[in-house]
Amino acid sequence: MKPARISVIIPAFNAERFLAEALDSVFAQGIDDPEVVVVDDGSTDQTASLVRRYGRGVRLLAQTSSGSGAARNAGLMSTTGDLVAFLDADDVWVAEKTAQQLVILEEDPEVALVFSDLAGFDEKGTRPATWFAECGFDGRCVPSAIFLHDMIMTSSVILRRSCLRKVGTFDASLPIGQDTDLWFRIALSGKVAAVPRPLTRYRHHAGNTTRDQRLLARCVVEVWSRHMQRCIEAEPAMRGRLQRDFNAKLRHHLMLEGCAILKEGRPKEARKHFARAIGCAPLDPRAWGFWLASLGRGATR
């Protein structure tokens, strides 16, 4: 039987300094005839020129800056492989990544998505703890694990294109969390699996989107609230833990929003956020402290 073709989708925004390393790691996999597409998401550097010079049949798609979700969807629309892998332009695959994941997909046709652990690195070298260790993932590939640990990192994923016909693609309206939203939908409708080895290397640098903690917390609440009820229905015994975890995420979001709004000179609006945070945790002295501080501000907006 002819092996399934793999489409590799790489969204790139001003990724010139990293992209060649990412592409080299794709071709180090030994994949037979991969379909590799780089989606240039409105770059202002020489990303497009680098792709054109790279060779090896790498295809370039260009779009106005629309975000990584829209870029990945554009890549999905323009590719045909039965299997789809994602790689952010600043990340790198370990040489045996694809081979180890393909074993799982070939052995179990019911697995819709397989992901791996990853190791973070920066200009100082590889960080000691892997992602699974940092997020507390225990190996249980169930929807509640995504809810509690958010352990599926996009650059580690290979999925069957057929599962997207059932659950849809990335929600490009989300500025952050489009990937986790999709992983929730896949895990709630099928089977996912993990390779407990760091087969992907995640690059930490100043341009990482998730450094905007206020935006991240807001999108976490949006995405997790979409899927909490279905996660509870899938695993009723996890109801209490999931509700407590979401409550903590909501409180974190409300505190970040309240503090930012208070700093912007809108104490009345900030006070509403602090009051909701107090509702999540009535004994939290920090929320009470900020609520009281907002009373002393002169503006009334």
C-alpha positions in Angstrom: 0.0 0.0 0.0 1.3 3.4 -0.9 2.3 5.4 2.2 0.2 8.5 3.0 1.6 11.8 1.8 2.4 14.3 4.5 1.6 18.0 4.0 3.8 20.3 6.2 2.3 23.8 6.8 4.6 26.5 8.1 3.0 29.9 9.0 5.7 32.6 8.9 5.7 36.2 10.0 9.1 38.0 9.8 10.8 34.7 10.2 13.8 35.1 7.9 16.3 34.5 10.7 14.8 31.2 11.8 13.0 29.8 8.8 15.9 28.0 7.0 16.6 26.0 10.2 12.9 25.0 10.4 12.9 23.9 6.8 16.1 22.0 7.2 14.6 20.1 10.1 11.6 19.0 7.9 13.9 17.6 5.2 16.0 15.8 7.8 13.0 13.7 8.6 13.5 11.4 5.6 9.8 11.9 4.6 9.1 10.5 1.1 7.9 13.3 -1.1 6.6 15.8 1.5 4.4 18.7 0.4 5.9 21.7 2.2 4.1 25.1 2.2 5.2 28.3 3.8 2.4 30.8 4.4 3.9 34.3 4.6 1.5 36.1 6.8 2.3 39.7 5.8 6.1 39.7 6.6 8.0 42.9 6.1 11.4 41.2 6.1 12.9 38.9 3.5 10.9 35.8 4.5 9.4 35.4 1.0 12.8 35.8 -0.7 14.3 33.1 1.5 11.6 30.6 0.6 12.1 31.3 -3.1 15.8 30.7 -2.8 15.5 27.6 -0.6 14.6 25.1 -3.3 13.6 21.5 -2.7 10.0 22.2 -4.0 9.0 24.3 -1.0 5.9 26.3 -2.0 5.2 29.9 -0.9 1.8 31.3 -0.2 1.5 35.0 0.6 -1.4 36.7 2.5 -1.9 40.0 4.2 -1.3 39.8 7.9 -4.2 37.8 9.2 -2.8 35.7 12.0 -1.5 32.2 12.4 -5.0 30.6 12.4 -5.8 32.1 9.0 -2.3 31.2 7.7 -2.7 27.5 8.7 -6.2 27.4 7.1 -4.7 28.8 3.9 -2.1 26.1 4.0 -4.8 23.4 4.6 -6.8 24.7 1.6 -3.8 24.6 -0.7 -2.5 21.1 0.2 -3.7 17.6 -0.4 -1.8 15.2 1.8 -3.7 12.6 3.8 -1.6 13.6 6.8 -1.0 17.2 7.9 1.9 18.4 10.1 2.4 21.9 11.5 5.6 23.6 12.2 6.0 27.2 13.4 8.7 29.0 11.5 10.8 29.6 14.7 10.6 25.9 15.9 12.6 22.9 14.9 11.9 19.1 14.6 14.2 16.4 15.9 15.3 14.1 13.1 13.2 11.1 14.3 10.0 13.0 15.1 7.9 12.1 12.0 9.0 8.4 12.0 8.0 7.8 15.6 4.6 9.5 15.1 3.9 7.6 11.9 4.3 4.3 13.8 1.4 5.2 16.0 -0.8 6.4 13.1 -0.1 3.3 11.1 -0.7 0.9 14.0 -4.0 2.5 15.1 -6.3 3.8 12.3 -8.6 5.3 15.0 -5.9 7.8 16.1 -6.8 11.2 14.6 -3.9 13.2 16.0 -0.6 12.4 17.5 1.6 14.9 19.3 4.9 14.8 21.2 6.7 16.3 24.1 9.0 19.2 23.3 12.1 20.9 24.7 12.3 24.7 24.9 15.5 26.5 23.9 16.9 30.0 23.5 20.2 31.7 22.7 21.6 30.2 25.9 20.8 26.6 25.0 18.1 24.0 25.8 16.0 24.4 28.9 16.2 21.5 31.4 12.5 20.7 31.8 10.5 19.4 28.9 7.0 20.8 28.2 5.2 17.7 29.5 7.0 18.1 32.8 6.3 21.8 33.0 2.6 21.5 32.4 2.1 18.4 34.5 0.9 16.1 31.7 0.7 12.5 32.9 0.2 10.8 29.5 -3.6 10.5 29.6 -4.7 11.5 26.1 -8.3 12.6 27.1 -10.2 15.9 26.7 -9.8 16.7 30.4 -6.0 16.5 30.0 -6.1 19.3 27.4 -8.4 21.3 29.7 -6.0 20.9 32.7 -2.6 20.9 31.0 -2.9 22.4 27.5 -0.1 19.9 26.6 -0.6 19.8 22.8 1.8 22.2 21.1 1.1 22.9 17.4 4.6 22.3 16.1 4.5 18.7 17.5 1.2 17.7 15.8 0.5 15.3 12.9 -3.1 14.7 12.2 -5.3 12.9 9.7 -6.9 15.4 7.2 -10.1 13.3 7.4 -10.7 14.4 10.9 -11.0 18.0 9.9 -13.9 17.2 7.7 -15.7 16.3 10.8 -14.7 19.0 13.2 -13.7 21.9 11.0 -10.4 23.9 10.8 -8.8 26.7 12.9 -11.1 29.4 14.2 -9.2 32.4 12.7 -11.3 34.9 14.8 -9.3 33.9 17.8 -6.0 35.9 18.1 -4.5 33.2 20.4 -5.7 29.6 21.1 -7.0 28.7 17.7 -4.8 25.6 17.9 -6.1 24.4 21.3 -9.7 25.1 20.2 -9.1 22.6 17.4 -7.4 20.0 19.6 -10.4 20.1 21.9 -12.8 19.5 19.0 -10.6 16.6 17.7 -10.2 15.0 21.1 -13.9 15.3 21.8 -14.8 13.5 18.6 -12.0 10.9 18.2 -8.8 9.6 19.6 -5.5 11.3 20.2 -2.1 9.9 21.2 1.2 11.2 22.4 4.9 10.3 22.1 6.5 11.0 25.5 9.8 12.2 24.1 10.8 15.8 23.2 10.7 15.4 19.4 10.1 19.1 18.8 12.2 22.1 19.9 10.3 25.3 20.8 12.3 28.5 20.4 11.8 31.2 23.2 12.4 34.7 21.9 11.0 38.2 22.3 8.5 37.8 19.4 6.6 34.9 20.9 2.9 35.7 20.8 2.2 34.2 24.1 4.3 36.8 25.9 1.1 39.0 25.9 -0.2 37.6 29.1 -3.4 39.7 29.2 -4.4 38.6 25.7 -3.5 35.0 26.4 -5.6 34.9 29.6 -8.6 36.4 27.7 -8.4 33.8 24.9 -7.9 30.9 27.4 -11.2 31.8 29.1 -12.9 32.1 25.6 -11.6 28.8 24.4 -12.0 26.8 27.6 -15.5 28.0 28.2 -16.5 26.7 24.7 -15.5 23.1 25.6 -15.9 22.8 29.4 -19.5 21.3 29.3 -18.6 18.7 26.6 -15.4 17.8 28.6 -17.6 17.2 31.7 -20.1 15.2 29.7 -17.2 13.0 28.3 -15.7 12.6 31.8 -18.4 13.2 34.5 -16.0 12.2 37.3 -13.8 15.2 36.4 -16.6 17.8 36.8 -15.3 19.3 40.1 -11.7 19.5 39.0 -12.6 21.0 35.7 -14.8 23.6 37.2 -12.2 24.6 39.8 -9.5 24.8 37.1 -11.7 27.0 34.9 -12.6 29.2 37.9 -8.9 29.8 38.5 -8.4 30.7 34.8 -11.3 33.1 34.9 -10.0 34.7 38.1 -6.6 35.2 36.6 -8.1 36.8 33.5 -10.3 39.1 35.5 -7.4 40.3 37.6 -5.2 41.0 34.6 -8.0 42.9 32.9 -8.8 44.8 36.0 -5.2 45.8 36.7 -4.7 46.9 33.1 -7.9 48.9 33.0 -7.1 50.5 36.4 -3.7 51.6 35.0 -5.5 53.1 32.0 -7.4 55.4 34.4 -10.8 53.6 34.4 -11.3 52.6 38.0 -15.1 52.1 37.9 -14.7 49.6 35.0 -11.8 48.0 36.7 -13.8 47.6 39.9 -16.3 45.4 38.1 -13.5 43.0 37.1 -12.1 42.9 40.6 -15.7 42.3 42.0 -16.1 39.3 39.6 -12.6 38.0 40.6 -13.8 38.2 44.3 -16.8 36.2 43.3 -14.5 33.5 42.0 -12.4 33.5 45.2 -14.1 35.4 48.1 -11.1 34.9 50.3 -8.5 36.2 47.9 -6.8 39.2 49.6 -5.2 40.4 46.4 -8.6 40.8 44.6 -10.0 42.7 47.6 -6.8 44.9 47.7 -7.2 46.0 44.1 -10.9 46.5 44.5 -10.3 48.8 47.5 -7.5 50.6 45.6 -9.9 51.3 42.7 -12.2 53.2 45.2 -9.4 55.7 45.8 -8.9 56.7 42.2 -10.3 60.0 41.1 -11.6 59.1 37.6 -15.1 57.6 37.4 -15.0 55.9 34.0 
